Amino acid sequence: MGEVISFQPSCEFYFNLGMTAFSKNRYKKAIVYLERAQTLAQTDDDYVFANCQLAICLQYDNRYNEAISQLEQLNNHYGKNHPEIQYFLANCYAFMNQFEDSFQCVQRYLTSGQQEFKAEAMDLLSQLRTELGNF
């Protein structure tokens, strides 16, 4: 008989499975893994990160309203320390053609001082200005 190997599931383990599934366009499977990852998160940062990725997967699975709801709840609790949530919300709103909401979110993100998605946010802002006729 073989040796029994102990397995302790972790947020990181399921997050990595989710991202692998996402990279293969297997969004439903990625969603399942990321939902599991967020339940195992031991820090607020891990929880927020897993949920942002979950929302992105929901968006790619054309479940925009669920993604927006997820991100709005996340923003209400963690937005002060995680301005990137505003950037992800801006993307979801843009996909829903809610350009004014998207514009407000991307502006809040850009004024937060966070730099991680600055280039992408500037591109989105430019596209939104065109959509809204504010160029």
C-alpha positions in Angstrom: 0.0 0.0 0.0 1.0 3.6 -0.6 1.8 6.2 1.9 -1.1 8.5 3.0 -0.3 12.1 2.3 -1.9 14.7 4.5 -3.5 17.6 2.5 -4.4 20.9 4.0 -6.3 22.9 1.4 -5.4 26.6 1.3 -6.5 29.8 -0.3 -3.3 29.8 -2.4 -3.8 26.3 -3.6 -7.4 26.9 -4.8 -6.4 30.4 -6.1 -3.7 28.8 -8.3 -6.2 26.2 -9.6 -8.7 28.9 -10.4 -6.1 31.0 -12.3 -5.0 27.9 -14.2 -8.6 27.2 -15.2 -9.1 30.9 -16.1 -6.0 30.9 -18.3 -7.6 28.0 -20.2 -10.9 29.8 -20.6 -12.6 27.4 -18.2 -14.4 30.2 -16.4 -17.1 28.0 -14.6 -14.4 25.8 -13.1 -12.3 28.9 -12.2 -15.3 30.4 -10.4 -15.7 27.2 -8.3 -12.0 27.2 -7.4 -12.0 30.9 -6.6 -15.1 30.7 -4.5 -13.3 28.0 -2.5 -10.2 30.1 -2.3 -12.0 33.1 -0.8 -13.6 30.9 1.9 -10.1 29.8 3.0 -8.5 33.2 3.0 -6.7 34.0 6.2 -6.0 37.7 5.6 -8.1 40.5 4.3 -5.6 41.0 1.4 -6.0 37.4 0.3 -9.8 37.6 0.7 -9.9 40.8 -1.5 -7.5 39.4 -4.0 -9.4 36.1 -4.4 -12.7 38.0 -4.7 -11.4 40.4 -7.3 -10.3 37.5 -9.4 -13.6 35.8 -8.9 -15.4 38.9 -10.1 -13.2 39.0 -13.2 -14.1 35.4 -13.9 -17.8 36.2 -13.4 -17.3 39.0 -15.9 -15.7 36.7 -18.5 -18.6 34.3 -18.0 -21.0 37.1 -18.9 -22.3 37.3 -15.4 -21.8 41.1 -15.1 -24.4 41.8 -12.6 -23.0 39.2 -10.2 -19.5 40.6 -10.7 -20.7 44.1 -10.0 -22.6 43.0 -6.9 -19.5 41.1 -5.7 -17.2 44.1 -6.2 -19.7 46.6 -4.7 -19.9 44.5 -1.5 -16.1 44.1 -1.5 -15.7 47.9 -2.0 -18.1 48.7 0.9 -16.0 46.7 3.3 -12.4 46.9 1.9 -12.4 49.8 -0.6 -10.6 52.2 1.7 -7.5 50.0 1.7 -8.0 48.4 -1.7 -8.6 51.1 -4.4 -8.0 48.5 -7.1 -11.6 47.4 -6.5 -12.6 50.7 -8.1 -10.7 49.8 -11.2 -12.3 46.4 -11.5 -15.8 48.0 -10.9 -15.0 50.5 -13.7 -14.3 47.6 -16.1 -17.5 45.8 -15.2 -19.6 48.9 -15.6 -18.0 49.6 -19.0 -18.9 46.1 -20.2 -22.5 46.8 -19.1 -22.4 50.1 -21.1 -22.8 52.0 -17.8 -20.2 54.5 -18.9 -21.0 57.2 -16.4 -20.6 54.8 -13.5 -17.5 53.4 -15.0 -16.1 56.9 -15.5 -16.6 57.8 -11.8 -15.0 54.5 -10.6 -11.9 54.9 -12.8 -11.5 58.5 -11.7 -11.7 57.4 -8.1 -9.1 54.7 -8.8 -6.7 57.2 -10.5 -7.0 59.7 -7.7 -6.2 57.0 -5.1 -2.5 57.1 -6.0 -2.3 53.4 -6.6 -0.1 52.7 -9.6 -0.7 48.9 -10.2 -3.3 49.4 -13.0 -2.6 53.0 -13.8 -1.8 52.5 -17.5 -4.9 50.3 -18.0 -7.0 52.8 -16.1 -5.8 55.7 -18.3 -6.7 53.7 -21.4 -10.1 53.0 -20.0 -10.6 56.6 -19.1 -9.7 57.6 -22.6 -12.2 55.2 -24.1 -14.9 56.4 -21.7 -14.3 60.0 -22.6 -14.9 59.0 -26.2 -18.1 57.1 -25.3 -19.4 60.0 -23.2 -18.3 62.7 -25.7 -15.9 64.3 -23.2 -12.7 64.1 -25.2 
